[in-house]
Amino acid sequence: MNSKEYIKTGLLKLLKLYPNFTFSYQFDEKVNLHQVLVEPKIEFESNKVFQNDEADLTFDFDNLFFPESILFFSKDSLISINSPEFILYTPYMVEVLFDYSLKNIKDKAYLSGENNYALAA
């Protein structure tokens, strides 16, 4: 099991225990950081039992996948998720996958081009 699979499995277990939470996940390759946005913020900050379970997952992850790290945070944090790889929430435990990458586009003119007002009419 790789680190992303481990996190997804751990988040699904947390979601079963705390069905009112939503987890948005993104991996930052530059700093080897797995980011997990937890909502709602008030519940994330006040639920001590969840905080203990989150700490256990973080501790186990750090021991298994060093030098990779995992960070749980809430809205209004200095860190944000720009393009989540998946979002987990109940009642359906739906997984939403995102892929906004543009591959093999080397020329910026390809995106803007000479005819960039064609759709304005």
Disulfide bonds with the S-S distance in Angstrom:
none
